[in-house]
């Protein structure tokens, strides 16, 4: 009988990269400073599913998300994610309540749209810098 794994290959790679302690349920790991984190990956659509119970735990414990899209990984504090989530009820069509964090909202919250509109950068340059410094 194989042991149950709660993490994907990519989650395991990120947990290992952070030299973090892997968790079984709830948050994915605890980093070297004792902060909890959750790895979320967007593969088919430009959005990340945020689970209510995990999000509340991250906010309460000053945790963060590692958002993976393609080869890029972005670290974002759970408090900042709260500000980017749509207001209203959490979706309940699964066994757990959740909301989606859309990539466009992360971009807008990070200033990408404003910088491009003001001709201060283009999206290619912006994201090259955005993911490099976070």
N, C-alpha and C positions, 0 to 999 in steps of 0.2 A: 504494500500500500504506500503510495507516494504522499509526502507531506504536502499540506495545503500551502500554496503561495498566494499571498495577498498582493503581490507586486508584479508589474510587467517587467520585461527585460530592460526597457528604458528607465523605468523607475529605479530598478536595482542599480543601473549604471550611475544615475545621478546621486543616489544615496551613497554609493561607494565613492564617487568623485568628491563628495562633501565630507568623506570620512565620518559619516554619521551612524548613529545607532538605529537600526531598522526597527520599526514597530509592527505589530501584527494587525491590529485593527485601529480604526480612527486615523490619526495622522500617520504619514508614511515614515517619518523619522524624527530624531532629535539630533541637532547638529552639535559640534564641539563646544559651543557656548551655552548649550542647554535649551536652545530655542527650537520649538517644534516647527515642522514644515510639511507641506503636502506637494506632491508632484502631480501636475495636471498636464495632459498632452492633448493637443489638437491635431488630428490626422486628416479627417475628411472635410471638416467644416472649420471656419475661422472663429471658433468659440470653445470655451472651456466649461465643463460642468462643475459647479461649486456645490458641494453637499453642505446642507445647513448645519448638521451636528459637528462636522469637522471644521467648518468655517467658524462657528461659535467658539470652539476649543482654541483655534489659532488666534482669534481676536483676544480672547481672555488671557492667553499666555504669551502675547506679543510675538506670535509666529508669522510665517510667511509662506508664500507659494513659489514654487519653481515651475514656471509655465514653459512648456516645450512645444515648439512649432517648427517642424522640419529639423534642421541642425541647430537652430537657435534656442537658447534657454534664457529666460528672463526671471530674475528674482524680484518679487513684489510683496511688500508687507500686507498682511491680512487687513489691516485698517484701511489701506489704500484701496484694496479690492472692495471693501464694504461701500466706499464712496462711488465706485463704478458700477455696482449692481443696480439693476432696475428696481424701482420702488414697487411695492405691492407684495402679494402672496407668493410663497414658494410653490413651485410645481410639485404635484403629488401623484403623478402617474407611474411612479416606480415605488420600490419598497422604502424609499427615503426621500425626504423633501430636498429639492435642489433649485438652483437658478443658473442661468448661463452668463458667463462673463465673455462678452464679445471682443474679439481682437480690435475692432474699430474703436471700442470704448477705451481700451488700454492705450491705443494710439492717441486718441483725443485727450485722455487724461495725462499723457506724457508730454503733450505740447506739440506733437507732430503736425497736426492739422494747422495750428496757428503759425508755426514756423514756415510751412510750405506756402500758406496763403500770403505771408508777408515776404515771400521770395528770399528768405534767409537760408533755405536749403531745399533739396529735392528729397523725395521719399527714399530713394536708393541710398543717398548719403546719410540721411537721418537714421535709417535702420541699421546701417553699417556701424554707426556710432552708438546708437541706442542699445543694441545687444552687446557691443563690445565693453561698455562701461557699467552694465548692470549685472 
